Amino acid sequence: MTARRLYWTVVLSTSAILAVTMGIRNSLGLFVSPLNTTTGLGIVTVSFALAVGQFVWGVAQPVFGALADRAGSAKIIVLGAILLALGLAVTPFMRSGIGLILFLGIVAAAGAGAGSFSVLMGAAAQRLPPERRAFASGFINAGGSVGQSVFAPLSQTLISGIGWIGAIWALAAAALATIPMALPLRDRKSSPAVAATGGMGLSEQTLIAFRDRSYWCLLAGFFTCGFHIAFLATHLPGEVELCGLPASVSAMSLSIIGLANIAGSLGTGWLAQRYRMKMLLVLVYGIRALAIVIFLMSPKSALTFYVFAAVLGVSWLATVPPTAGLVGKLFGVRYLATLFGLTLFSHQIGGFFGAWLGGVAVARTGDYGWMWYADIALSTAAALVNLPIREAPLKRAVATA
């Protein structure tokens, strides 16, 4: 297989897997109402099961990343597909909160985590040359947004057409489709990335990372990223409602975010091949802070929300390619799935607080004012905390006569 063909085979297969797993994961909110109606468990119980799923998805990243680093990424993706399909398929039979939490919140979420960012980007980085990894990360990241834009309307159509049980079984079948997609990721014994580690073990590499100030800077920045994204994904519809605008503005804003994220992911992946990745992170976090300041100062019309959503979308998950790239650049790609998985866990911890504190703020004060101010402060802090990262300037090619 030629280098070019290998590159696109790996990139397309990993982005397709992420499109399926993220598309399914981001569509589960559509099942909250029918689950509540059918089971009678109450909206709080159903929502809590999905909240547990958010946390478990974050925990699964470093766990399955470490397993992939040891056993091979293809095996972990297959395991994840089986877990995701099983969790979804059994969910309609659950009539207790514990059962719903177990299969929807733990089994399905863990399966989605096994076929997500850390394993997929680690698998791609180990098979691609250093100069192509950043764009590959952006391309893979964009696959998740494509999946969201496809699976959300598809799931809603299936729910309306064949009922929620048939729809969730269809998603379970789609999860199994990732198994053949994992075939190009079967491990090669001669992988240069594996051979270049000099026999260093996973535990030793992890300890080295945790002793490095730059790694802690990445963790801090990604915590802020999760806080910001979870707050907006959960409470932007509430902000639209507080501004007296119709629910259609919320739906359109979320759709714009997803579409703009495709451009943002591909763009930062491309730029990371040409500019220092830490400066891209500074730029992205700075854009977020500035966008919120301008949003708060602007009249709250539908157009304001759409423009705000477009800017947010460009920076939404644009942090993923340079963050993954920096982890690989600082510590190598042999254990990238584990080390990047830990940054994703930090991301989800921030996400938990962003979603939770947003609800606390509106319940106590009647609006999201303090959360917006916190977002500005945290985005600014995230921009600054990335500056001390020890990333050498890119070496430019010098033309010779």
Phi, psi and omega in degrees: 000130180291161181298320180294317180293320177300316181303307184287331175296314180293313183295316182291321181292316180292320179292326178292320177297315179295325178301320180288309185293317179287324178299315178295312183300318183278358178258354187292338177299335179291343182265358183298309183296310179296325176297317180296317181294318184286315186273333183069019183282342181099148184294329181294316181294316180296317180295322180295322177300318178289327177294320175300321178299323177298315181292317181295322177300321178290317178297323184295334185300303179289329181295307180287333174298317178295319178296321178294322178296333181265314188260346182109138185293322183299318180297320181290322178296319177297315177301317179297320179299318180294316179296316180297314180296318180297313181300318179290317184295326183276338184308317181299342181270356182276130179235015177228157180296321180296317179297320180294318178296319183297309188271320180275320185274336183245300185296308182295318181294320178296319178298319177295323179294327180290340177245040184238201193309306190297313181293316185290316180289326174296317180296318180293316183298326181287347184247356186241153177291152185307321184289349181253355187290322184296313179294323178300319178299319177296320180294316179297315180301319179297330178303324178297320179291321176299317179299319179297317182291337180269311188286328181298305178293326179296316180297317179296321177296318179293320178300316180290326186273314186239004179092161187291330180292314176298324181293317182288330174291326176295321176294323177298319177295322179296325178299321180292340179293344179285345181297307177294335178294338182278350184303319179294349184260011175299135188293146175250130182298334185265016182306123181301325181295326179285318183293336186279000184280345179067026177083006179294134181275168182297314182297320179295317180294321179295319178297320177299317180297317182287347174269358185261126181299324181298321180294320177294327175297318177296318178298317181295316179296319182288330173301314179297320179300316179295319178303312184296310184293315182295321178300313182290317181297325182275322193244358175301319175301324178294322177295320177299316180295318179298332180275002176077022181259155183291160181296336180298332177294322177297312182299316180293321180297316179294324177294319179297320178301313180298316181291318180294332180294332176299312179295319180295320180294312179295322182294313180290328175298319178290316182293328181294344175280347187239339183229162180296130187292328179294327178288329174296320177295319176302317181295313183297312180294324177295321177299318179300313181299315180295320181298320180291320177301312180295321179298315181295332181274350186266153174295140187273082175251171178300320181297320178301314179295323182291319178294317177301317180296321180295317179293317178298318182299320179298326181259003191304294175243026177292348178284341187293308181301312180290329177293312177298321180296320179292321177300315178293323181290323183281324190233004182085172186254357182302317181244032181299321181302321179287309186291321176287328176300324178292325176293325177292326175296318176300320178302315183286331173296315175299321179298321177301313182290324178297315180290316184291311183291334175298317177294320178298317183297312183289330179290325184269329185245345179088358176207181183255019186308308182294331178290322177296318179295320177296321178298317179297313182296316182290321178296319177296316179297321179296322177298317183288325185289342178277345182297322182283356181302135184275082176245122179291147176301150178293141177275119181274143177289134180257124181291136178243149181285000000 
